């Protein structure tokens, strides 16, 4: 039998080999002057383990919270008495009513530009209060209105186009929409009738029916899951990682890590906030959640217990393979270590037996 010197393994040895996640206490440490025969005797009676093949991974769980970000008041000039309203948590989409005042709806529309002016048809020769001649209204806000009318089915007998100019066709489409919504058919639109938003909104307040309208708080309709963790733990939730989320109320969902942000506290400690975007349309109440992530560090690899690894004096690692009443040291390359298991490569096969020293 070829004799080799087996050394105690330290964290420095693992670092030199490019292996992370293990400490010297996880590895079997033979005396510095031990021979292979000594190692066999020291390990007797032998405890063994099988070489397996698969993915080297672990699962971690994090406490999280689900919320909808900050709230704001809808940008409307509507006033009056609240005659109908949604419950908190209701998702309002383009075309839906945000709130009803004096029996008239305030409607949500899709668009990035706020409705900051009255949109209407400028008549030929019309002048403003200073006597200046008015021109046709044009702009992105007009285009938004035209697209909204088309999306809602008001196309002026297929004559309406999204051209950014408020013309006669747009006026007729507006009147048809106003009639459908129970509004005065003026052909003019302002912020008392429409609220533009680039996304659906979630109702965050419930004005009392019968009271004078004082504002309506809303938030984004997309739930956001956040995890607060330490600098050491944030590596388990890298951007782009797929996670499973247990939502408030027990529902299950999946999501993706989209952002990592850090801040340093008054005591100098750095903390991290991990933001997770949920997949699909998820409706859930704000509250505590749980995030589970599977970390895969090596795929389709041979795996042995870390305690089966021996560090060789000449460098590298080996495992003891039973050979009748004796054992053979088989060199291996260690690529990753995780949760007491090591991903290796060497002259071994799945199902082989290695010695795990006591």
ZANU-696226 format. One line per field, with one value per residue (C-alpha): residue number from 1; residue in one letter; x, y negated, z. Coordinates in steps of 0.2 Angstrom, whole numbers. Layout:
% residues N
num c(NUM | ...)
residu c(A | ...)
u c(X | ...)
v c(Y | ...)
w c(Z | ...)
END
This chain:
% residues 358
num c(1 | 2 | 3 | 4 | 5 | 6 | 7 | 8 | 9 | 10 | 11 | 12 | 13 | 14 | 15 | 16 | 17 | 18 | 19 | 20 | 21 | 22 | 23 | 24 | 25 | 26 | 27 | 28 | 29 | 30 | 31 | 32 | 33 | 34 | 35 | 36 | 37 | 38 | 39 | 40 | 41 | 42 | 43 | 44 | 45 | 46 | 47 | 48 | 49 | 50 | 51 | 52 | 53 | 54 | 55 | 56 | 57 | 58 | 59 | 60 | 61 | 62 | 63 | 64 | 65 | 66 | 67 | 68 | 69 | 70 | 71 | 72 | 73 | 74 | 75 | 76 | 77 | 78 | 79 | 80 | 81 | 82 | 83 | 84 | 85 | 86 | 87 | 88 | 89 | 90 | 91 | 92 | 93 | 94 | 95 | 96 | 97 | 98 | 99 | 100 | 101 | 102 | 103 | 104 | 105 | 106 | 107 | 108 | 109 | 110 | 111 | 112 | 113 | 114 | 115 | 116 | 117 | 118 | 119 | 120 | 121 | 122 | 123 | 124 | 125 | 126 | 127 | 128 | 129 | 130 | 131 | 132 | 133 | 134 | 135 | 136 | 137 | 138 | 139 | 140 | 141 | 142 | 143 | 144 | 145 | 146 | 147 | 148 | 149 | 150 | 151 | 152 | 153 | 154 | 155 | 156 | 157 | 158 | 159 | 160 | 161 | 162 | 163 | 164 | 165 | 166 | 167 | 168 | 169 | 170 | 171 | 172 | 173 | 174 | 175 | 176 | 177 | 178 | 179 | 180 | 181 | 182 | 183 | 184 | 185 | 186 | 187 | 188 | 189 | 190 | 191 | 192 | 193 | 194 | 195 | 196 | 197 | 198 | 199 | 200 | 201 | 202 | 203 | 204 | 205 | 206 | 207 | 208 | 209 | 210 | 211 | 212 | 213 | 214 | 215 | 216 | 217 | 218 | 219 | 220 | 221 | 222 | 223 | 224 | 225 | 226 | 227 | 228 | 229 | 230 | 231 | 232 | 233 | 234 | 235 | 236 | 237 | 238 | 239 | 240 | 241 | 242 | 243 | 244 | 245 | 246 | 247 | 248 | 249 | 250 | 251 | 252 | 253 | 254 | 255 | 256 | 257 | 258 | 259 | 260 | 261 | 262 | 263 | 264 | 265 | 266 | 267 | 268 | 269 | 270 | 271 | 272 | 273 | 274 | 275 | 276 | 277 | 278 | 279 | 280 | 281 | 282 | 283 | 284 | 285 | 286 | 287 | 288 | 289 | 290 | 291 | 292 | 293 | 294 | 295 | 296 | 297 | 298 | 299 | 300 | 301 | 302 | 303 | 304 | 305 | 306 | 307 | 308 | 309 | 310 | 311 | 312 | 313 | 314 | 315 | 316 | 317 | 318 | 319 | 320 | 321 | 322 | 323 | 324 | 325 | 326 | 327 | 328 | 329 | 330 | 331 | 332 | 333 | 334 | 335 | 336 | 337 | 338 | 339 | 340 | 341 | 342 | 343 | 344 | 345 | 346 | 347 | 348 | 349 | 350 | 351 | 352 | 353 | 354 | 355 | 356 | 357 | 358)
residu c(X | X | X | X | X | X | X | X | X | X | X | X | X | X | X | X | X | X | X | X | X | X | X | X | X | X | X | X | X | X | X | X | X | X | X | X | X | X | X | X | X | X | X | X | X | X | X | X | X | X | X | X | X | X | X | X | X | X | X | X | X | X | X | X | X | X | X | X | X | X | X | X | X | X | X | X | X | X | X | X | X | X | X | X | X | X | X | X | X | X | X | X | X | X | X | X | X | X | X | X | X | X | X | X | X | X | X | X | X | X | X | X | X | X | X | X | X | X | X | X | X | X | X | X | X | X | X | X | X | X | X | X | X | X | X | X | X | X | X | X | X | X | X | X | X | X | X | X | X | X | X | X | X | X | X | X | X | X | X | X | X | X | X | X | X | X | X | X | X | X | X | X | X | X | X | X | X | X | X | X | X | X | X | X | X | X | X | X | X | X | X | X | X | X | X | X | X | X | X | X | X | X | X | X | X | X | X | X | X | X | X | X | X | X | X | X | X | X | X | X | X | X | X | X | X | X | X | X | X | X | X | X | X | X | X | X | X | X | X | X | X | X | X | X | X | X | X | X | X | X | X | X | X | X | X | X | X | X | X | X | X | X | X | X | X | X | X | X | X | X | X | X | X | X | X | X | X | X | X | X | X | X | X | X | X | X | X | X | X | X | X | X | X | X | X | X | X | X | X | X | X | X | X | X | X | X | X | X | X | X | X | X | X | X | X | X | X | X | X | X | X | X | X | X | X | X | X | X | X | X | X | X | X | X | X | X | X | X | X | X | X | X | X | X | X | X | X | X | X | X | X | X | X | X | X | X | X | X)
u c(0 | 6 | 9 | 4 | 5 | -12 | -13 | -25 | -36 | -38 | -49 | -34 | -32 | -50 | -48 | -32 | -42 | -56 | -68 | -80 | -93 | -83 | -72 | -58 | -70 | -81 | -66 | -57 | -40 | -27 | -11 | 3 | 14 | 1 | 3 | -12 | -11 | -11 | -27 | -36 | -31 | -37 | -53 | -57 | -71 | -75 | -90 | -94 | -105 | -110 | -105 | -120 | -123 | -135 | -136 | -127 | -140 | -148 | -165 | -166 | -181 | -182 | -196 | -203 | -217 | -229 | -235 | -240 | -228 | -232 | -250 | -255 | -271 | -278 | -276 | -294 | -303 | -319 | -329 | -345 | -354 | -347 | -362 | -352 | -335 | -324 | -318 | -299 | -289 | -300 | -290 | -296 | -292 | -293 | -311 | -317 | -324 | -312 | -325 | -343 | -347 | -364 | -369 | -356 | -341 | -322 | -315 | -297 | -288 | -272 | -258 | -242 | -246 | -258 | -274 | -268 | -279 | -297 | -296 | -309 | -312 | -306 | -319 | -313 | -309 | -310 | -300 | -294 | -299 | -284 | -290 | -277 | -282 | -283 | -276 | -281 | -276 | -262 | -251 | -247 | -262 | -274 | -266 | -269 | -287 | -289 | -281 | -292 | -308 | -303 | -299 | -316 | -325 | -329 | -321 | -333 | -339 | -321 | -316 | -306 | -287 | -273 | -265 | -263 | -275 | -292 | -303 | -322 | -320 | -312 | -326 | -340 | -331 | -330 | -348 | -352 | -341 | -349 | -367 | -362 | -355 | -370 | -360 | -366 | -362 | -351 | -337 | -325 | -314 | -305 | -298 | -315 | -320 | -304 | -288 | -273 | -262 | -248 | -254 | -270 | -272 | -276 | -289 | -281 | -294 | -313 | -322 | -338 | -354 | -363 | -348 | -340 | -326 | -309 | -298 | -295 | -279 | -272 | -256 | -249 | -259 | -243 | -239 | -221 | -212 | -197 | -184 | -173 | -157 | -138 | -123 | -119 | -136 | -139 | -129 | -143 | -155 | -145 | -154 | -162 | -165 | -181 | -190 | -206 | -217 | -230 | -242 | -252 | -268 | -258 | -258 | -243 | -234 | -217 | -206 | -190 | -177 | -176 | -167 | -154 | -152 | -141 | -140 | -128 | -136 | -131 | -120 | -111 | -119 | -124 | -142 | -150 | -167 | -171 | -186 | -195 | -207 | -221 | -226 | -243 | -258 | -257 | -270 | -266 | -268 | -253 | -244 | -231 | -224 | -211 | -198 | -190 | -175 | -165 | -147 | -139 | -120 | -116 | -126 | -125 | -109 | -102 | -106 | -98 | -99 | -86 | -80 | -74 | -62 | -43 | -30 | -14 | 3 | 8 | -8 | -26 | -38 | -42 | -55 | -52 | -60 | -62 | -52 | -56 | -48 | -38 | -42 | -35 | -33 | -41 | -37 | -52 | -54 | -66 | -76 | -89 | -94 | -112 | -121 | -108 | -107 | -94 | -95 | -80 | -72 | -60 | -59 | -75 | -93 | -110 | -113 | -95 | -91 | -80 | -74 | -81 | -69 | -76)
v c(0 | -18 | -27 | -46 | -59 | -65 | -83 | -91 | -102 | -121 | -135 | -142 | -125 | -126 | -144 | -140 | -126 | -139 | -130 | -141 | -137 | -124 | -126 | -115 | -107 | -100 | -90 | -74 | -80 | -66 | -69 | -78 | -62 | -49 | -37 | -29 | -14 | -25 | -34 | -17 | -12 | -29 | -27 | -10 | -4 | -12 | -22 | -24 | -34 | -32 | -44 | -52 | -62 | -77 | -95 | -103 | -114 | -120 | -129 | -144 | -153 | -172 | -182 | -195 | -207 | -211 | -228 | -240 | -254 | -272 | -280 | -296 | -306 | -304 | -319 | -325 | -342 | -333 | -338 | -335 | -322 | -304 | -294 | -277 | -271 | -255 | -245 | -246 | -234 | -235 | -235 | -248 | -246 | -258 | -261 | -258 | -270 | -277 | -285 | -292 | -310 | -318 | -302 | -305 | -294 | -298 | -286 | -279 | -280 | -273 | -286 | -294 | -312 | -320 | -328 | -345 | -355 | -354 | -344 | -351 | -356 | -373 | -381 | -391 | -409 | -406 | -418 | -418 | -431 | -442 | -441 | -429 | -417 | -399 | -384 | -366 | -357 | -345 | -334 | -318 | -320 | -321 | -305 | -297 | -302 | -296 | -279 | -277 | -281 | -268 | -255 | -258 | -255 | -273 | -275 | -287 | -274 | -269 | -287 | -291 | -290 | -293 | -308 | -319 | -333 | -336 | -337 | -334 | -315 | -316 | -327 | -315 | -300 | -310 | -314 | -295 | -290 | -304 | -298 | -280 | -286 | -296 | -313 | -329 | -327 | -342 | -334 | -342 | -332 | -338 | -331 | -330 | -316 | -307 | -302 | -296 | -283 | -272 | -257 | -250 | -257 | -250 | -259 | -263 | -273 | -272 | -290 | -288 | -289 | -305 | -315 | -329 | -322 | -326 | -315 | -297 | -288 | -275 | -265 | -254 | -238 | -227 | -219 | -220 | -208 | -214 | -205 | -213 | -204 | -205 | -208 | -189 | -182 | -194 | -183 | -169 | -182 | -188 | -199 | -187 | -173 | -164 | -162 | -154 | -165 | -161 | -176 | -182 | -171 | -156 | -158 | -153 | -162 | -163 | -178 | -185 | -196 | -213 | -224 | -224 | -240 | -243 | -256 | -259 | -261 | -273 | -258 | -256 | -240 | -238 | -230 | -225 | -226 | -214 | -217 | -203 | -205 | -192 | -183 | -185 | -194 | -192 | -199 | -198 | -209 | -217 | -208 | -195 | -183 | -170 | -168 | -152 | -151 | -136 | -139 | -128 | -129 | -114 | -104 | -86 | -83 | -69 | -73 | -66 | -71 | -85 | -74 | -61 | -73 | -72 | -86 | -79 | -86 | -87 | -98 | -94 | -82 | -64 | -51 | -34 | -20 | -3 | 10 | 27 | 26 | 10 | -7 | -16 | -35 | -42 | -60 | -71 | -89 | -99 | -113 | -118 | -114 | -117 | -112 | -98 | -91 | -93 | -93 | -83 | -76 | -61 | -43 | -39 | -34 | -36 | -22 | -20 | -19 | -31 | -31 | -44 | -45 | -47)
w c(0 | -4 | 12 | 13 | 27 | 32 | 40 | 51 | 40 | 44 | 37 | 28 | 19 | 13 | 8 | -2 | -11 | -15 | -4 | 7 | 20 | 31 | 46 | 53 | 66 | 51 | 44 | 52 | 58 | 59 | 68 | 58 | 59 | 55 | 41 | 32 | 43 | 58 | 51 | 49 | 66 | 73 | 64 | 69 | 71 | 54 | 51 | 32 | 21 | 3 | -11 | -19 | -34 | -35 | -32 | -17 | -10 | 6 | 10 | 21 | 28 | 32 | 41 | 29 | 28 | 14 | 10 | -3 | -1 | 4 | 1 | -8 | -11 | -29 | -39 | -42 | -41 | -38 | -22 | -14 | -3 | -3 | -10 | -13 | -10 | -10 | 5 | 9 | -1 | -17 | -33 | -45 | -64 | -79 | -82 | -65 | -52 | -39 | -28 | -31 | -26 | -28 | -38 | -50 | -53 | -53 | -65 | -66 | -83 | -89 | -92 | -86 | -87 | -74 | -80 | -76 | -88 | -95 | -112 | -124 | -142 | -146 | -158 | -174 | -169 | -151 | -140 | -122 | -108 | -115 | -132 | -139 | -152 | -146 | -155 | -154 | -139 | -142 | -131 | -123 | -111 | -126 | -133 | -116 | -116 | -134 | -130 | -115 | -125 | -138 | -124 | -116 | -133 | -137 | -155 | -163 | -176 | -179 | -183 | -167 | -169 | -156 | -164 | -149 | -156 | -148 | -163 | -166 | -166 | -149 | -143 | -149 | -141 | -124 | -125 | -128 | -113 | -102 | -106 | -102 | -85 | -80 | -82 | -91 | -109 | -111 | -122 | -110 | -97 | -82 | -66 | -57 | -69 | -73 | -64 | -74 | -67 | -75 | -65 | -56 | -38 | -22 | -10 | 6 | 15 | 17 | 17 | 26 | 15 | 18 | 23 | 13 | 2 | 10 | -1 | -5 | -1 | -13 | -15 | -29 | -32 | -33 | -16 | -11 | 0 | 10 | 21 | 34 | 36 | 41 | 30 | 32 | 27 | 12 | 1 | 2 | -7 | -22 | -35 | -47 | -35 | -36 | -19 | -12 | -1 | 12 | 12 | 26 | 28 | 22 | 3 | -6 | -20 | -29 | -32 | -37 | -28 | -37 | -25 | -11 | -1 | 14 | 28 | 43 | 60 | 74 | 81 | 65 | 60 | 42 | 39 | 23 | 16 | 2 | -10 | -18 | -33 | -33 | -49 | -56 | -49 | -30 | -18 | 0 | 16 | 23 | 36 | 41 | 28 | 26 | 12 | 8 | -4 | -10 | -13 | -26 | -26 | -37 | -49 | -54 | -43 | -32 | -14 | 2 | 20 | 25 | 39 | 26 | 19 | 23 | 19 | 12 | 17 | -2 | -4 | -9 | -1 | -1 | 6 | 13 | 3 | 12 | 3 | 12 | 29 | 24 | 16 | 1 | 0 | -15 | -20 | -23 | -29 | -17 | -26 | -13 | 5 | 11 | 27 | 31 | 13 | 1 | -18 | -25 | -41 | -42 | -46 | -37 | -43 | -36 | -23 | -18 | 1 | 10 | 28 | 40 | 55 | 72)
END
